[in-house]
Amino acid sequence: MTDSLPFSQACENNRQPILDQLSQLLTEPATVLEIGTGTGQHAEYLASRLPHLHWLPTDHPDNLWMCRQRLEHADLANMDDPRLLDVGVSPWQLPQFDHAFTANTSHIMAWEEVCRMFEGVSERLDAGGTFCLYGPFNYQGRYTSDSNRDFDRYLRAQAGHMGLRDIDDVTALASGLGLELRRDASMPANNRFLVFTRIQ
């Protein structure tokens, strides 16, 4: 049955490197909000291998259908039912969470939505809570690889609001909301794993 479910090869490729990062970072029991669950492959893989974490999958109302069947089939005790989340609509109607995670969303969202995502997370995190972002980013306005340049051009051709974000812009946004960049780890395929911690 799982062969017929929505599938992302990128999720399949990066799930283990993401697990490696999260397993080092989130070692205590906690609730993790996932923003942009997509096909549900990350949620299923990560929650099944990190049983001390309670996973809260969410996605935009237009996309939530993609993960439902996979996560129902997985039937994990530490997984909430998928919930609707439009990051641009306040207040977020979600249970309390201790940490947040998102993969490959900041270059799909409009910059205004990225801002609202950070604002929504920062409003709900307690001091010491983390916000983990996975994806490709630019540095000082420059691409880190030819493939990232090509990907950015592809995104912008699809829709003007999409495109790779610059790490300086993201860090400045986070800092203004009391989130400090504590980790910037290199990941396969010219991606990064960014960890922001709530400091106040």
N, C-alpha and C positions, 0 to 999 in steps of 0.2 A: 504494500500500500504506500509506503513512504516514497517509492520511486515516482509516484504521480504528484507529489507535493511541490510547491514552489521551491526552487533551488538556486543557490548562488555559489558558483565555483570559488569566488573570492572569499566567501565565508568559510568554505571548506579548507582553503589554503591557509587562512590566517588564524583559525580558531585555536590551534595549539600554541603559537607564539603569544596570543592574548591570554590564554590560560596560564602560561608560564609567568607572565607579569602579574596577573591577579592573584595567583597562588602565593606569590612572595609578599604582596601588598596587603591582602585582606585575609588575615590569619585567624581572626576572632569571629564568633557568630555575629551576624549582622544582616540587615535587609538592604538589598541592592536594587535600585531603580535602573532599568534599561530603557533608554530613550531611542526609539527607532528600531524595534525588534525585527522588522523586516520578515524574512522567511522563517524566523525562529531557530535557525541553525545554531547561532551563538548561544541563545538562551538554553536550548536543550543540552548542548555540549558542556557549557560552563556550569550550569546548575547541577548536572549529573556528576560532575567531577569535583565540585566544591559543596558538599552536602551541608556544611556548617553555615552556608549563606542561604538566605531566603530571597528568591529571585522575583522581581516585580516587572514583568514585561509590559511595554506600552508601545503604541504607535499612533500615527495620525489616523483620523477616522477613515480616510480613503484607503489606507494600507493595512489596517488591522486584520483583515481577512486572511492575509498571506500566512500568518503564523498560527492561526487557531487550530487547524487540523493537526499540524505537527506536534504542537504542545499538548493537545488533548491525548494524542496517541502516546506521547512520552509519559504522561501521567506521573510526574515527579512530585513527591511529597513536599519538597521545598520550593515549589513553583506556584505562584498566584495565577489565576486566570488572566489572560491578556486584557489590558485596560486601554481605553481611549485616552490619548493625550495629544492635544494640539498645543504646542509650546507657546504659541502666540496668544492663547486665551487664558486670562487670569480670573480667579485663582485656580491653580491646578487642583482638580478633584481626585486626589490620590491619598493613600495611607502614608503614614510617616515612613521615611527611609533614612538609612545611615550613610550610604554611599550611592553614587550614580555612575553609570557607564554608558557610553555611546560609541558606536563604530560607524565610520563612513557616512556621517550625517552633516557635518559642518560645511562641506562643499556642495551639498545638495540643497540645503536651506538657503533662503535669502539671508543677508547679513543681519537684518532686523530680527529674523527668527533665531539666529545664533545668539544675538544679544538677549532675547527673551529666554532662551534655553538656559544661559548662564545665570540670568536673574532668578529664574524659577528654582534652579538647583541651589543657588546661594541662599535663598530665602528659607529653604527647608533643611539645609545641613547644619548640624551642630559643630562646634569647634572640634577640629580633628577629623571631621568627615572629608571624604575625598570625592573628586569628580575626575573620572578617567576618560580620556578621548583617544580613540584610535583613528588614524587616517593619514593622508598626505598633507603636508603643509609647506609653504614657502618660508624662506629665511631672508630677511632684509630685502624683500621684493624679488628674490631670485628663486628659480626652480632648483631643486636638489638633483634633478635628473632629467634627461630628455623625455623619458616616459611620463614623468609628471607634467612636463610642459605640454606634451601631446594630449594628455588626459584633461588638463585645464582648458585647452582650446576646444576639445570635444564637448566638454560641459557647457562652455559659454555659447557654443553654436546651438546647443539644444535649448537653452533658456538663459536669458541675460542675467538672472539673479544668481545663477550657480557659478561656482569656481573655487579654486583652492584658496584658502585663507592664509594670511601671513602670521607667523608665530608671534611677531611683535604686537600685532593688533589683538590677537586672542589673549596674549598675556596681559596687555594693558586693560582690556575689558575685564578679565578675571580679577586683576589687582584692585580695580575700582569697586569690586563687589566683595572684597575680603577673601579672595581665593588666591593663594600663592602657588606658583609653579614649583613643584618639588622634584619632579622627574621628567626627563625628556629622553626617552629610550629609542634607539634605532631598531626598526623592525624590518622584516623582509619586504621586498618589492617597493623600496623607497618610501615606506610609511613610518610613522612615529607613534609612540605611546606616551601621551602626556598625562601627568597626574597633578591635579590642583588640590590643595588642602585648605579647608576653611580655617582661618587663623583668628577670627574674632566673632 
